[in-house]
Amino acid sequence: MRERLVTLTVLGCLLACPAMGYADEPQSSLPEVKKESLTFSSDDNKFKITFGGRIQADGALFFGEDYQPIGDGVGFRRVRLHTDVSFGKQLSGKIEMDFTDGGFSLKDCFIRYNLNNGIYFRAGNFKESFGMDAMTSSGDLMFMEKANVSSAFNPEFHMGVQAAWQYKQFLGAAGVHFRAINGSKEKDYSESNNKDGIDEGISYTARGVWMPMSANKEKGLHLGLAASYRTPKTSVGTKMPNTVRYSSNSLSRINKIKFLDTGPIASVSHDWLVGGELGAFYKAFRMQGEYILNNTSRMEGLGTERFNGFYVQASYLLFGGQQKYSTSRGAFTEPSFGRSWGDVELAARFDRLDLNGNLIKGGTSDGWTVGATYYVNRNLKLQLNYSYVAHDKYANAYGAAAVGVMENGQIAYKPEDVAGEGGNDYGILGLRIQLNF
């Protein structure tokens, strides 16, 4: 217990001390320092190539687990390297790779072509345009992790082709997407199923956003809708056709136990994902929320499984900074700072995920998160988050986690064996150090 108290004190001081030391410093009249990058360009500036990356180092402590112990730990959340290249104003491309935990996964890898009327096309591997949380860069997230509903349902990176249009108040995107090639495991699954003659699946995803105050830099409103029709992908597992699976790490990737997990859902015809988005900002304040509904339609006389969830989050910059919103992404980006030494942002969120359908019981969770982010400069920031997560007895990591006790006092792994409510409720204290270069 003493070691944990010392750790808590150190974590708190990392964020509190810089802000306290400079709280009375007047706002700097100097221009903001731009994020450093390594860029080479031709004399006429038509050809340009930029190299960069991101390091996110995390640590987490867990408190008060009811039945299933969770180990404290540290690790790299993201280790990214990327290259952006442009050939004039119309043709460009990007490659981004992740090397977390000594592995390799391909993130962005696409070719983009811009027309002169706000329309562009791209092809390759990139995020499907679904959800405000999903379209926010991982380096600009309000908290260390996205809400559970975003982690479970957002399609993220898939190969495909997409057309998008952005003009003043409006943003629209529509694409056709195929399999995920993020890591070697997904690649092996897809290739194995392909050899068995199994189609790799297809998705049709579209998103529309209305930004009625897009010309105003101090305030804005965001209203968005997204939908995706999806047939099962072959990257779920070997020899598992017509199968989908939804899961979440419960607000921490240090925790390797996915309490929320539907397990493989077989005999799936297709999924429908539908999402609604609301966002707003005024000077130092910003808020956003999303609701996502997932209908999984099954064959062989099996009923439709319905899952859903939502989150609401808000934050405020303490020292005169300004929130920033990207009209091209339809999402928030890193704010500007109110002091020469940076700024501090306080944030709070509530999120809920329900993976209990008709026959499939993957568990539910309610999550409360508060956080403080210290923006040191454009390259360095520190995040301190505390989350409290409450699970029901069906959130048993597909049978791998204890979720209660039986009437005879023995530990229960199956929800039907639990005497009483059951479920693991616990707190998470997390710290992230992030470097952009």
C-alpha positions in Angstrom: 0.0 0.0 0.0 2.8 2.4 0.8 4.4 1.8 -2.6 1.1 2.7 -4.3 0.7 5.9 -2.3 4.2 7.0 -3.3 3.4 6.2 -6.9 0.1 8.2 -6.7 1.9 11.2 -5.3 4.6 11.2 -8.0 2.0 10.9 -10.8 0.0 13.8 -9.3 3.0 16.0 -9.0 4.0 15.4 -12.6 0.9 17.3 -13.7 0.3 19.6 -10.8 3.8 21.2 -10.3 4.3 22.8 -13.8 0.9 24.4 -13.7 1.3 25.7 -10.1 4.7 27.1 -10.9 3.5 29.2 -13.8 -0.1 30.0 -12.9 0.6 33.7 -12.5 2.7 34.1 -15.7 1.1 36.5 -18.2 0.1 35.3 -21.6 3.0 35.2 -24.0 2.9 37.7 -26.9 5.2 35.4 -28.9 3.8 33.2 -31.6 3.1 29.6 -30.8 5.9 27.1 -31.4 5.0 24.8 -34.3 5.4 21.1 -34.1 8.9 20.2 -35.4 9.1 17.9 -38.4 11.7 16.8 -40.9 10.7 18.0 -44.4 12.4 18.0 -47.7 11.0 19.9 -50.7 11.9 20.8 -54.2 12.8 24.4 -55.1 9.4 25.1 -56.5 7.8 23.4 -53.4 5.7 21.2 -55.6 7.3 18.0 -54.3 7.4 17.7 -50.5 8.2 14.7 -48.2 7.8 14.9 -44.4 8.9 12.3 -41.8 7.4 12.1 -38.3 6.2 9.9 -35.6 4.6 9.5 -32.2 5.6 7.8 -28.9 3.0 7.1 -26.2 4.3 5.5 -23.0 1.7 4.4 -20.5 1.5 3.1 -17.0 -1.6 2.0 -15.0 -2.6 1.0 -11.4 -5.8 -1.0 -10.7 -7.8 -0.8 -7.5 -10.6 -2.7 -5.9 -11.1 -5.6 -8.4 -14.0 -7.7 -7.0 -13.2 -11.2 -8.3 -10.7 -11.1 -11.1 -7.2 -9.6 -10.2 -5.7 -7.3 -12.8 -2.0 -6.7 -12.9 -0.5 -3.2 -12.7 2.0 -2.4 -15.5 3.6 -0.2 -18.0 3.9 -0.4 -21.8 4.0 1.5 -25.1 0.5 2.3 -26.3 1.7 3.5 -29.7 5.1 3.7 -31.4 4.4 5.3 -34.8 6.5 6.4 -37.8 4.9 8.0 -40.7 5.9 9.6 -44.1 3.7 12.1 -46.0 4.5 12.9 -49.6 2.8 15.4 -51.9 3.3 16.1 -55.7 1.8 19.5 -56.0 -1.7 20.3 -54.8 -3.6 17.3 -56.2 -1.6 14.1 -55.7 -0.4 13.0 -52.3 0.1 9.9 -50.1 0.9 8.6 -46.6 2.4 5.6 -45.0 2.2 5.1 -41.2 3.4 2.1 -39.3 3.2 1.0 -35.7 5.9 -1.0 -33.8 4.3 -1.4 -30.4 5.5 -4.3 -28.3 8.1 -5.3 -30.9 5.4 -6.1 -33.5 4.4 -4.5 -36.8 1.1 -3.2 -38.0 0.2 -1.1 -41.0 -2.0 1.9 -40.3 -2.4 4.5 -42.9 -1.2 3.5 -46.4 -3.0 5.3 -49.1 -2.9 7.4 -52.3 -5.0 10.6 -52.4 -6.1 12.7 -55.4 -7.7 16.2 -54.8 -10.0 17.8 -57.3 -10.5 21.6 -57.4 -14.0 21.7 -56.0 -13.4 20.3 -52.5 -13.7 16.7 -53.5 -11.0 14.1 -53.1 -10.5 10.4 -53.6 -8.2 8.0 -51.8 -7.4 4.3 -52.1 -5.5 2.0 -49.8 -5.6 1.3 -46.1 -7.1 4.0 -43.8 -9.8 4.6 -41.2 -13.4 4.2 -42.4 -15.2 7.5 -41.9 -17.5 6.5 -39.0 -17.7 8.5 -35.8 -16.2 11.6 -34.3 -14.1 9.7 -31.8 -12.7 7.5 -34.6 -11.8 10.4 -36.8 -9.9 12.1 -34.0 -6.1 11.5 -34.2 -4.8 9.2 -31.5 -2.4 12.0 -30.6 -5.3 14.4 -29.9 -7.6 12.3 -27.8 -9.2 13.9 -24.8 -8.4 10.9 -22.6 -5.8 8.1 -22.8 -8.3 5.7 -24.3 -11.5 6.1 -26.3 -14.9 5.3 -24.8 -15.7 1.6 -24.7 -18.5 2.0 -27.3 -16.0 3.5 -29.7 -13.4 0.8 -29.1 -16.0 -2.0 -29.6 -17.8 -0.7 -32.7 -15.7 1.8 -34.7 -14.4 0.1 -37.9 -11.0 1.8 -37.8 -8.5 0.8 -40.5 -9.5 -1.3 -43.5 -8.5 -1.4 -47.1 -10.8 0.4 -49.5 -11.6 3.3 -51.7 -13.3 6.5 -50.6 -14.7 9.7 -52.0 -15.1 12.8 -49.7 -16.3 16.4 -50.0 -15.8 19.3 -47.7 -17.2 22.8 -48.4 -17.8 25.5 -45.8 -20.5 24.1 -43.4 -20.7 20.6 -44.9 -18.5 17.4 -44.8 -19.4 14.1 -46.5 -17.6 10.9 -47.1 -18.5 7.5 -48.5 -16.4 4.4 -49.1 -16.3 0.8 -50.0 -14.0 -1.2 -47.6 -12.6 -4.7 -47.4 -10.4 -6.6 -45.0 -8.2 -5.4 -42.2 -4.5 -5.7 -42.6 -3.3 -4.0 -39.4 -1.2 -6.9 -38.1 0.3 -10.2 -39.0 -2.5 -12.1 -37.2 -5.3 -10.5 -39.3 -3.2 -11.1 -42.4 -2.7 -14.8 -41.6 -6.4 -15.3 -40.9 -7.5 -13.6 -44.2 -5.0 -15.6 -46.3 -6.0 -18.9 -44.7 -9.7 -18.3 -45.3 -8.9 -17.1 -48.9 -7.2 -20.4 -49.6 -10.5 -22.1 -48.5 -12.4 -20.0 -51.0 -14.1 -17.7 -48.5 -14.9 -14.2 -49.6 -13.1 -11.6 -47.4 -16.2 -9.5 -46.8 -17.2 -6.0 -47.8 -18.5 -2.8 -46.1 -20.2 0.3 -47.3 -19.6 3.2 -45.0 -20.8 6.8 -45.2 -20.8 9.9 -42.9 -22.3 13.3 -43.1 -21.5 16.3 -40.9 -23.1 19.8 -40.6 -20.9 22.5 -39.1 -23.1 25.6 -39.1 -20.5 28.0 -37.5 -17.5 26.6 -39.4 -16.1 30.1 -40.2 -15.9 31.0 -36.5 -12.6 30.0 -34.8 -13.8 30.8 -31.3 -17.1 28.7 -31.2 -18.7 26.0 -33.2 -21.3 23.3 -33.5 -21.0 19.8 -34.9 -23.9 17.5 -35.9 -23.1 14.2 -37.6 -24.6 11.0 -38.8 -22.8 7.8 -39.9 -23.9 4.4 -41.2 -22.2 1.2 -42.3 -23.5 -2.0 -43.9 -21.0 -4.7 -43.3 -20.7 -8.4 -44.2 -18.4 -10.6 -42.0 -14.6 -10.2 -42.6 -12.3 -13.1 -42.8 -9.8 -11.5 -40.3 -11.7 -12.8 -37.2 -10.2 -16.3 -37.2 -9.1 -19.3 -39.3 -11.9 -21.3 -40.8 -14.5 -19.1 -39.3 -16.8 -17.9 -42.2 -19.7 -15.6 -41.5 -18.3 -14.7 -38.1 -18.0 -11.4 -36.2 -16.8 -10.5 -32.8 -17.0 -7.3 -30.6 -14.9 -6.6 -27.5 -13.3 -3.8 -25.5 -10.4 -3.4 -23.1 -12.5 -1.5 -20.6 -10.6 1.9 -20.8 -7.1 0.6 -20.4 -4.7 -1.3 -22.7 -2.5 -2.2 -19.8 -5.3 -4.5 -18.7 -5.0 -7.5 -21.0 -8.4 -9.0 -19.9 -11.2 -8.0 -22.3 -14.1 -8.4 -19.8 -16.5 -7.1 -22.5 -16.4 -9.7 -25.3 -19.2 -11.3 -27.3 -16.9 -14.1 -28.4 -17.2 -15.3 -32.1 -20.8 -14.8 -33.3 -21.4 -17.4 -36.1 -23.9 -17.6 -39.0 -23.9 -13.8 -39.5 -25.5 -12.4 -42.7 -24.5 -8.8 -42.1 -24.2 -6.0 -39.6 -25.7 -2.5 -39.6 -23.8 0.2 -37.7 -25.6 3.5 -37.2 -24.2 6.4 -35.2 -25.2 9.9 -34.2 -22.7 12.7 -33.2 -22.9 15.9 -31.3 -20.1 18.3 -30.6 -19.6 22.0 -29.6 -16.9 24.3 -28.4 -16.6 27.9 -27.1 -13.1 29.3 -26.6 -11.5 27.1 -23.9 -14.5 24.7 -23.6 -15.4 21.7 -25.7 -17.8 18.8 -25.5 -18.8 15.9 -27.7 -21.0 12.8 -27.5 -22.0 9.8 -29.7 -24.6 7.1 -29.7 -23.9 3.9 -31.8 -26.4 1.1 -32.5 -25.2 -2.3 -33.9 -27.7 -4.7 -35.4 -26.1 -8.1 -36.2 -28.4 -10.1 -38.6 -28.0 -13.9 -38.4 -28.9 -16.7 -40.7 -30.3 -20.2 -40.1 -33.4 -18.9 -38.3 -31.3 -17.1 -35.6 -32.6 -13.7 -34.4 -31.0 -10.4 -34.8 -28.6 -9.4 -32.0 -28.7 -5.7 -31.0 -25.9 -4.0 -29.2 -25.5 -0.3 -28.4 -23.7 2.3 -26.4 -22.9 6.0 -25.9 -20.6 8.5 -24.3 -20.6 12.1 -23.3 -17.4 14.0 -22.6 -16.3 17.6 -22.0 -13.1 19.6 -21.1 -11.9 23.0 -20.3 -8.5 24.7 -20.7 -7.4 26.5 -17.5 -4.9 29.1 -18.7 -6.5 30.9 -21.7 -6.0 28.3 -24.4 -8.4 27.9 -27.4 -10.1 24.7 -28.5 -9.5 23.8 -32.2 -11.8 21.9 -34.6 -10.8 20.5 -38.0 -13.5 21.0 -40.6 -11.7 18.5 -42.9 -11.9 15.7 -40.3 -15.1 16.7 -38.6 -13.2 16.3 -35.2 -11.3 18.2 -32.6 -7.5 18.6 -32.8 -4.9 19.7 -30.3 -5.8 23.1 -28.8 -3.7 26.3 -28.8 -2.1 27.2 -25.5 -2.7 30.2 -23.3 0.8 30.5 -21.8 4.4 30.3 -23.1 4.9 27.2 -21.0 1.7 25.5 -22.5 -1.6 24.9 -20.9 -3.6 22.4 -18.7 -6.9 20.9 -19.6 -9.4 19.2 -17.2 -11.9 16.7 -18.6 -14.7 14.4 -17.6 -16.6 11.6 -19.4 -19.4 9.0 -18.8 -19.7 6.1 -21.2 -21.8 3.0 -21.5 -21.5 -0.1 -23.6 -24.1 -2.9 -23.8 -23.0 -6.1 -25.5 -25.9 -8.2 -24.2 -28.2 -9.2 -27.1 -30.9 -11.8 -27.4 -28.7 -15.0 -27.3 -25.3 -13.4 -27.1 -24.2 -12.0 -23.7 -21.0 -10.1 -23.9 -21.6 -7.9 -20.9 -22.3 -4.3 -20.1 -20.2 -1.6 -18.5 -20.6 1.9 -17.1 -17.4 4.0 -17.1 -16.7 7.3 -15.3 -13.4 9.1 -16.2 -11.8 12.3 -15.1 -8.5 13.5 -16.4 -5.9 16.3 -16.5 -3.7 16.9 -19.5 -0.6 19.1 -19.4 0.4 20.4 -22.8 4.1 21.3 -22.4 4.6 22.3 -26.0 3.6 21.1 -29.5 5.8 18.0 -29.1 5.2 16.9 -25.5 2.2 16.3 -23.3 1.4 14.4 -20.1 -2.0 12.8 -19.3 -3.3 11.7 -15.9 -6.6 9.8 -16.0 -8.7 8.1 -13.3 -11.5 5.8 -14.4 -14.0 3.8 -12.5 -15.6 0.9 -14.5 -18.6 -1.2 -13.4 -19.3 -4.4 -15.2 -22.2 -6.8 -15.0 -21.9 -10.6 -14.4 -22.0 -11.3 -18.2 -18.7 -9.4 -18.7 -16.6 -12.5 -18.1 -14.1 -12.2 -21.0 -15.9 -14.9 -22.9 -15.6 -17.3 -19.9 -12.0 -16.5 -19.0 -12.6 -14.1 -16.0 -14.2 -14.7 -12.6 -17.3 -12.6 -12.2 -18.7 -13.6 -8.8 -19.1 -16.4 -6.3 -21.4 -19.4 -6.1 -23.8 -20.1 -3.3 -21.2 -22.4 -1.8 -18.6 -19.6 -1.8 -16.5 -20.8 -4.7 -15.4 -18.4 -7.5 -17.8 -18.4 -10.5 -16.7 -17.9 -14.1 -20.2 -18.5 -15.6 -22.8 -15.8 -15.1 -25.5 -18.4 -14.5 -23.5 -19.8 -11.5 -23.2 -16.4 -9.8 -25.2 -15.9 -6.6 -26.3 -12.2 -6.6 -25.3 -9.5 -9.0 -21.7 -10.3 -9.6 -19.4 -8.4 -12.0 -16.0 -6.7 -11.6 -16.0 -3.1 -10.6 -12.6 -1.3 -10.2 -10.7 1.9 -10.5 -7.8 2.7 -12.9 -5.2 5.3 -12.5 -3.3 5.9 -15.7 -0.4 8.1 -16.8 0.7 8.8 -20.4 3.8 10.6 -21.7 3.4 11.5 -25.3 6.1 12.8 -27.7 5.3 13.9 -31.3 8.1 14.5 -33.7 
